[in-house]
């Protein structure tokens, strides 16, 4: 199996092995998020032998009469892994994160604090929210419409219908979150997440619902959760969200995947904002978490 450790080919090597000009490969990456390179600390691109095969497959499909966009989408679909669990991805890549068992009411307090202090104040943040059910998103929809106006991108995941239906929310007059409908088999249908990927204010909250709670009151449902301010962990969670989106809507997700291709910058976390968020958590839990 090819891994990132096999990413040793430069963009010039990829061009030489496929016959596709370097400028064309860069244009494909900018417009379609393909081929996706591993970025070195220096910013230089590196590719794997699988990337060579993927580019050759695209060229073969084009020669057979497919449009470029369709050829790239078909090849990307074949190579794309199954939609991941955000919680499992964080636990796998950052095992030091300590899971906590929290009621839904406490998760709500955490989420509101993140939305208020981080997503709303971060500069050009990429924010993601997993709501499980559409009705849960509708309850927070107006907050997320406001967040989408200040974010670089805002994506939300739930059991949205594949075919748009009239929204229960008031008509929006500006940017709105991109809705990603999740199939029943998607792990994210059973997860909760609020992720803010930004340089100054990175934060990720991810949780999965413990099974066997069909008779438990909604606000008393128990989740196993992790949360972190580490830029690398937040970027990993954001990439996982974008991968889920790509499994549903490749065109909408391609620019997001491209923007997340580089490694997260260490940045300087705003400690004042972090303190304010913790303060909000305490007040929200005190007011609504009982």
Secondary structure as UniProt FT lines:
FT   HELIX           4..6
FT   HELIX           11..18
FT   HELIX           22..32
FT   STRAND          38..39
FT   TURN            41..42
FT   STRAND          45..47
FT   HELIX           49..63
FT   TURN            64..65
FT   HELIX           68..79
FT   HELIX           86..93
FT   TURN            95..96
FT   STRAND          100..103
FT   HELIX           104..114
FT   HELIX           115..119
FT   TURN            120..121
FT   TURN            123..124
FT   STRAND          126..130
FT   HELIX           134..150
FT   STRAND          153..158
FT   STRAND          178..181
FT   TURN            184..185
FT   HELIX           187..190
FT   STRAND          191..197
FT   STRAND          203..209
FT   TURN            214..215
FT   HELIX           218..220
FT   STRAND          222..228
FT   HELIX           231..248
FT   HELIX           250..259
FT   HELIX           271..288
//
